[in-house]
Amino acid sequence: MFEQSPTTTAAAIAIAVSWATLLNVSSVAAADLVVLSAGPLRSAMSELLPLFEKSSGHKVTIEYATVEPLVDRVSKETMADVLIVTKQPISSLQHEGKVIFGSDRDIAKVGMGVEVRRGASKPDISSVVSFKRTMLAASSIAYIDPTTAPGGAYLASLFERIGIASDLRGKTKFYGPSGTEAAVAAGEVEIGISQVTIIAATPGVELVGPLPAEIQNFLQFTAGILVCSKQPDAAKMLIEFLYSPTAASMMKSKGFE
């Protein structure tokens, strides 16, 4: 169960309650939902889920991880109700019979950005040329392990594409979830690259800015109901809430597109 964030507005609560009334939540018995979610959604979910719990009467337990371990757990029949990861794995899991066809909704997308330790000077990344120059000049760079997350895999391929992969190899460090932010905040690495929502929500680091538009990579997050869910009606209600105008407004305030 989530405690309501003090930043949640009364207006948002009113909208959520109105939404719940329209869906006639009384027709669905109170449920305890288990959600498996990709980590970049944490900042938004921490405020959205209390609204859903308040308006629906359902309770939600959520676990965060990178995409690959979550998909692996679902493939091995882990017991949960809703999975929120990137779009392609949801599609694949539908064909594997793990996610209910037609239950999926695209709920948010997020781009990548560059971060530095709070208070440090911010380098120029306003163009692809300046981004390359900044990466080459940095003493050390960090991003999420390419073998465990789509964002890391994209960055590895990006550096190959723009011709600086070999130059960065000796000074690049890979981390697990939130590890990049911790390393930058501690001064262990000079520059980190991560989802802008994660950077914005982490104390000790500052967002320099998003990647230049020509090389930006958006992750589309999609929610789906697992076939093994024992409370699919409540799970559907949660997904519809995450697709609602209330959720869209909250997502935007957290840096999602």
N, C-alpha and C positions, 0 to 999 in steps of 0.2 A: 504494500500500500504506500502511496506517495503522499507526503504532506504538501499542502498547497503553497506555492511560492508567493512571497509577499509582493512580487512584481506583477502578479496576475491581477488584471483590472476587473472592477465590478461589471463593466460593460461586457467583457469577454465571458464572464460567468453567466450573465443574462442571456447572451447569444447561445451559449452552450445549453442552457436549460431549455430555451425555446427550441433548439434543434432536437433535443431529446424528446420533448413533448410531441413534435411533429412525427417522430419515428415511433411514438407510442411504446416507450421502453417498458411499460408495465406488462406488456405481453411476453417479455422475456425474463425468466427467472434470474435472480442475481447470480453472477458467475464469478469464478476466480480464473482470470485469463493469464496465460503465460505467453510472453512475447519475446522473440529472439530478434535483436536489432543490430544493424551495423553501427559502429561507434560514433560516426559523425553526427548522428541524429540526437545524441544525448542531451545537448543543451535545449533543444526544442521539446523533446519528450518530457523532460523534467517539469515543464510547465503545462504541457498539453494533457498529460495523463491525469493529473489531479482534477482538471476540468471534466474530463470524461468520467472519472469515478464519481464526482459530485453529481453530475447530471444523469448518469445511467444507473447508479447503484452497484455497478460491477467493480471488482477489484482487479488490479493489474500488477503482475510481477514481470519485470523486464530485465533481460540479460543482454549485455553488449559485448561484441567481439568483432574481429575483422570478418570479411565476407567468407573466405575459404573455410575457416573452422565452423562457421554457422551452417554453411551448405553441407559440409561433411556430417555434422550432427543430424541434420534433417534426413540425409540419405541413409543414416544408420537408425532411423526410426525413433529419434528422441521425442519425448512427449512434450508437445507445446501446441499453441493454438494459432499464433500469427507469426509469420516470418517477414522481416523488413530488410531487404538487401538490395543490391543493384539489379537492374531490370533483367539482364540476360540469365542469371541463375534462377530467377523466378520462372522464366519461360522454360528452362531446361527441367526444372523440378516438376512443372506441370506435366511435361511429357513423360517423366519418370513415374507419375502417379503419386507424387508426394505433396503437391499443392493443388487445390481444387481449381479446375478450369473455370474462368470467368469471375473468380473471386479477387483478382489482382487489380490494384489501383496504383497509378503513379502519384506519389504524394509530395515529392520534393526533389530538387536537384541542387547540387553545390559545386562550385568551382574550386580551383586550387590557388594558393597564394604563398608568398614568401614571408617569413618571419625572422625577427631578430630579438635578442634579449632586450627587455624593457629598459629604455633609456639609452640604448646604443644608437649610433647614427644609422639612418636608413639609406641604403644604396639605391641607385637608379635602376628601375626595372620597367620603365615606361615604354620600351620598345623591345623587339626581339634582339636587336643588336646590343642594347644596353643590358638586357637580361643576361646574354652570353658573356658580356664583359664583366658583369658582377659575379657570375658563377666562376669565371676563370680567376678573378682577383681574390676570391674568398679563401681564407686559410683552411676552412673545413665546411662541409655541407652535410646535411642529414635529411633523410626522408624515410617513409615506411618501407619495410622490406618488400622488394618487388615480387618475391615468391609467395607472399601471403596476402597481398592486397592489390586491387586493380589500379589504385592511384600510384603505387610504387612502380608497378609494371609500366604504366604510361610514362612516368618520368624517365625510367631507364631507356625506353624506346625514343623519347623526345631528345635526350642528350645524344643518342646515336644519330638521330635525324639531323640535328643542327651542328653536328660535327665536333662536339667537345667531350664525348664520353671517355676517350682515352686520357684526356687532360684531367678529368675529375676523379678517375678511378682511385688514385692513391689518397685522396682526401675526403672521400664520401663514406659516411657511416649509415648503416641501416638499423632501424628500430622497429619494435612492435607498437601496438596502439598506445598513443600518447607519449611514447618514448622520445620522439623527435622534440616535442615541446619541452619535456623535462630536461633534455640535453642542452637545448638552446637557453632555457631559463637559468641553468646552472653554469653557463659559460663554457660548456664542454665542446660545443661547436659554434661556429660563427653564424651560420645561416641555416634555416630549416625551410622545408617546403611541405605544405600540408593542406588539408581542406580549410577554407577560410573560416568556416564555422567553428572548427576545433581551435584554431589560433585565437579567434575572438573570445572564446570561452575560457582560455587558459591564463591564469595569473603568471606574471613573470616574463611574458613574451608580448611582442607587439607585431601587428600586421603591417608589413611594408606596403603591400598592395596585391591585387590579384595578378596572375600571370597575364602577359599581353594577350589580347584577344586572338591573335593569329595562332597562338600555341596553347590556348586555354583548353582544359579538359573538364567537362562536366560529368559528374556521376549522377545518374538518375536513380533515385531510390523508389522501390516498388514494394507494396505490402500485399501479401496473399495469405489465404487461410490454409492451414495444413490439413491434409486429408485425415490425419489422426486426431484432429480436434474433437473433443467430446461436447463442445459448446459452440458450434459454428454460427448460431444466430447471434450470440453475444460478440463473437469474433467479427462477424460482418458489421455489426453496429460500430465496433471500434474502428474498423477500416473506413467506413463511411464518415465517421467523425474526423479522422485524419485527412480526409479528402474535402472537408467542409470549408466554407469561407473563414470560420473561426481559426481553424488550423492553418490555413493559407496565410492569414495575417500574422499569426505567431511565427510561422516558419520564416516569413520575410524579415521580421524583426531580428531574427537570429542569423541572418545572412544567407538564407537559402533563396534560390530563384523561384 
